[in-house]
Amino acid sequence: MDHDQVRDVDPDVADALESEVDRQRETLQMIASENHASQAVIDAQGSALTNKYAEGYPGSRYYGGCEHADEVEQLAIDRATELFGAEHVNVQPHSGTQANQAVYFAMLEPGDKILSLDLTHGGHLSHGHPANFVGQLYDVAQYEVDAETGYVDYEGLAEQAEAFDPDIIVSGYSAYPREIEWERIQETADSVDALHLADIAHITGLVAAGVHESPVGVADFVTGSTHKTIRSGRGGIVMCDEEYADDVDSAVFPGGQGGPLMHNIAGKAVGFKEALEPAFEDYAEQTVANAKALGESLSEHGFSLVSGGTDNHLVLVDLRESHPNTSGGDAEEALEAAGIVLNGNTVPGETRSAFDPSGIRAGTPALTTRGFDEDDCRTVGDLIARVVDAPDDDSVIADVREEVTDLCAANPLYDE
Ligand SMILES: *Cc1c(COP(=O)(O)O)cnc(C)c1O
């Protein structure tokens, strides 16, 4: 991956871009929301469509010269339709957050009620946290996971829905390792006459591949990010039934955005085509098998996993019992020094803070893209344990760093 043209104009940025490619190649990307898009997706995103204004939708634009933009956006829509089976698809949201905001803007009035999972229990900022405008514009109540099991407290959610009488219930999470029971949440939504937004941001690829049950056809709205497990380049997507199509489309544009990022929509089109290939199903299955292997390895090393394991692409480790003197932030820092990049994360019943939480979250989407299998992921579990058991031991960190280098060299990235 060269950046010769950038280098001619701007060596500083070229240096940073090349260093970033090296960083991705030479260290383990285990942030659960990250992945490695293919060179084809990256090329599509870096295309001349970045120049094009295409406000509106295919066949009905506010500008001339949109025939190729139309073609690309329609391909993205058609492929998403084939992947997910939704009646209506909008591929214009700049991000998953903006996809969620579009649904709220389409369906709610200021002051209306949102019931969503607490952020420290695995929810997302865009589900009504006060730091996001969604939390300030709407009346938000939050449900939780069961403190004992780590699974969504579906009964508690039903009781809370009864008492709070929400206009919309949000499901789909950022740090939740278990299968989500869409239908059970839908029943609760129906029982209180609320809409249901299923946010599959993290698991878009798993749902596309049929490795996680799909909320399409169950929930009223399904939103997602396109750069996480589906590796189609950075962006968002909204899906809904035909009855909400016009409201959703006008909430995305002009409601929340101006000109669509047509170059990113080209990336989505290419990435969705890749996801329609049979090989993508293998990828998604391997991603989950790898997360299970990683989780087993960590458990064997004495780590406590929230919910005891995983059904998807991530594990959430609660360090409080096994490593009471090491925060998630400390672990993140030591692991990064050893070439293992993941994030400190809050855990259910958090007793530290969002800035220095008690857990770490680790995902396998990016490792799986570069070819890691279950054995590799068990080895990664061993390496994580060595570092977190001795976060201040420089010689341990140096040894692990070398093993990480070997693992990376054995699984090359971007045509090394
Ligand atoms: C990542 C994520 C999003 C969207 O994130 P963007 O960075 O805006 O694409 C939305 N919801 C959940 C649950 C997420 O994990």
Ligand as a Chemical Component Dictionary entry (heavy atoms), coordinates in Angstrom:
data_LIG
# 
_chem_comp.id                   LIG 
_chem_comp.type                 NON-POLYMER 
_chem_comp.pdbx_formal_charge   0 
_chem_comp.three_letter_code    LIG 
# 
loop_
_chem_comp_atom.comp_id 
_chem_comp_atom.atom_id 
_chem_comp_atom.alt_atom_id 
_chem_comp_atom.type_symbol 
_chem_comp_atom.charge 
_chem_comp_atom.model_Cartn_x 
_chem_comp_atom.model_Cartn_y 
_chem_comp_atom.model_Cartn_z 
_chem_comp_atom.pdbx_ordinal 
LIG C1 C1 C 0 -20.078 1.220  16.944 1  
LIG C2 C2 C 0 -21.517 1.350  17.313 2  
LIG C3 C3 C 0 -22.356 2.291  16.701 3  
LIG C4 C4 C 0 -21.939 3.280  15.669 4  
LIG O1 O1 O 0 -20.718 3.761  15.702 5  
LIG P1 P1 P 0 -20.136 4.737  14.581 6  
LIG O2 O2 O 0 -18.780 4.926  15.091 7  
LIG O3 O3 O 0 -20.948 5.985  14.643 8  
LIG O4 O4 O 0 -20.262 4.047  13.260 9  
LIG C5 C5 C 0 -23.689 2.300  17.019 10 
LIG N1 N1 N 0 -24.189 1.430  17.883 11 
LIG C6 C6 C 0 -23.441 0.502  18.487 12 
LIG C7 C7 C 0 -24.089 -0.468 19.410 13 
LIG C8 C8 C 0 -22.069 0.446  18.232 14 
LIG O5 O5 O 0 -21.322 -0.460 18.854 15 
# 
loop_
_chem_comp_bond.comp_id 
_chem_comp_bond.atom_id_1 
_chem_comp_bond.atom_id_2 
_chem_comp_bond.value_order 
_chem_comp_bond.pdbx_ordinal 
LIG C1 C2 SING 1  
LIG C2 C3 SING 2  
LIG C2 C8 DOUB 3  
LIG C3 C4 SING 4  
LIG C3 C5 DOUB 5  
LIG C4 O1 SING 6  
LIG O1 P1 SING 7  
LIG P1 O2 DOUB 8  
LIG P1 O3 SING 9  
LIG P1 O4 SING 10 
LIG C5 N1 SING 11 
LIG N1 C6 DOUB 12 
LIG C6 C7 SING 13 
LIG C6 C8 SING 14 
LIG C8 O5 SING 15 
# 
